[in-house]
């Protein structure tokens, strides 16, 4: 009898391990399809956790306008989603202090989607049909945004959202991305980097790619599936740079040694890490341990804090849309808002308490919502959508934005290149956005 | 060739860390019939405590072994006492310890937030230290973890085969009622073994804190590594667990350098499934206590 029991348990455990392994470690998020340990108790479809931001002001009056959204308050995406939560709370406080929206206070109904796309979709269904919120805002994470967008489209809601990476997939005419990557970041982002490298006068002759299998980084590296558009790899080849390494790694990588050894073996002048979260710190540490460091490195979407805390990460480049230094901080209002968000991030215990891409994109999405309602003069979803398409938006961190319907409401890629120099992130390219006395530092063999 | 050699060496060394993470679960499952999913949380909790103490008091993270090992031994004792009180059997343990796993994960997220935590290079010089033999890097933290795993696996093997306590553990593992009839205090044996298993998880946590960036969901990724090793090694077999850790580590390392990192999980689970088909009792059964 005993072996049969053991078989049962072994099979059960194997199944459990396979399922968890399949969804594990996806710190960049978006592709998981199963809720995880920390979040089961707060399933949004069964009542969910719900927080409501402050609503009372002296100037605003009447029934509150209820803005519904989800964020990954738990799960793989929670680290970054915390930034969006703090930013949203600051925005709601600020708009209420300024008299509310259409003269009414704003209430944010926030649910936990547990970093899981199907829960995000269910939560938006609930927000629209049961909670009957007036407006909706996108969640955080490519997979969650994509899932929520389908619900928004079904009910005809205007759908501002922030950092979703599969731009080509978003064809809903009332979706508005606040992440200024343009419709073709697989072309524009790498070329911005390559231009930055060429601006030094000593561009690399060889380049290596290590690519997280996360859909967004695959898109950036290789382009839209089933098309010949290409991405970062093809664009490098067009410049005549020899691609000496092109390897894909799983999102749940725990042993970085073999990948580091492969990079050392290829020895590229420049290493393009199409990764996110803590991929770069982990890989750099593994490379340091085998006494190897490329002459230059770029990481697509890193967690900014851990990169700074990593030995050997000085000179690492990435993309940004806002950093807290001139010329971005030439606008006093940007300084004021950034200061408020910084303070709130610090209070929330977020280790890297500075406004950069995530907070800036989040703030901008809220601005879309506010301006659409005010511009349309009502909460009519189609009117808001039409108003945004016709008028664009005036944003604090991006300036004036015009949406191009023929480009799926995307606008130009406003990304900049930032680099770790002297232990801090500084924008270094294009030159007009570079921090004072900062420029791209790269020298093959140097 | 150097690339392949590096893949093998890295695989062997990281296999030691994997084994260190797995030995506690293997002992708990094999001897106590407790499939302790909370073990994964214990590893991460230990890592977070090491992180916190290191950055707060600016002390050597390796010295934190002296703090977390006894602390987690006590935690293991308390957890096992709870299992006795709640009369948790093998099947219930899956549900109960999964609940504990969720609770500990939530506690860690509440205390340290969902953000990434890493001990900086000033306080943690070990993470990038290596020595080289013929151009092959031996990473110091992984090497130390391997040595610790070897000592624990060997020590437990000697304990189970050469000591009265070891015989008592094996007796309790095979038939607790009969062991009690022969005067063995099976509860006491179970409590000590649970303490040891949890202390081993704390040791693994020290090396996680030294070598990796931590975040609450990190523990979830370990399920797919640890369970194949536990099953492959044979329940309650510490030397088998170490062997399995090295096999999985080398297989993943070599497949990574030959066919890319995406092949590593495929190879790992292929080995597991083949093992389940042909040797469900584990690779090494001679000294297993299960």
Interface residues (C-beta under 8 A of the other chain):
Chain A: X3 X5 X6 X7 X9 X10 X11 X12 X13 X14 X16 X17 X18 X20 X21 X23 X24 X25 X27 X36 X37 X38 X40 X41 X74 X75 X76 X78 X79 X81 X82 X213 X247 X248 X249 X250 X252 X253 X254 X255 X257 X258 X259 X261 X262 X265 X277 X278 X281 X282 X285 X288 X289 X290 X291 X303 X305 X306 X309 X310 X311 X312 X348 X349 X350 X351 X352
Chain B: X2 X3 X6 X7 X10 X11 X13 X14 X35 X90 X91 X94 X98 X101 X102 X105 X106 X109 X113 X114 X115 X116 X117 X118 X120 X121 X127 X128 X129 X130 X132 X137 X139 X140 X142 X211 X212 X213 X215 X216 X217 X218 X219 X220 X221 X222 X223 X224 X225 X226 X227 X228 X231 X235 X249 X252 X253 X256 X257 X260 X261 X262 X264 X265 X269 X272 X273 X276 X280 X281 X290
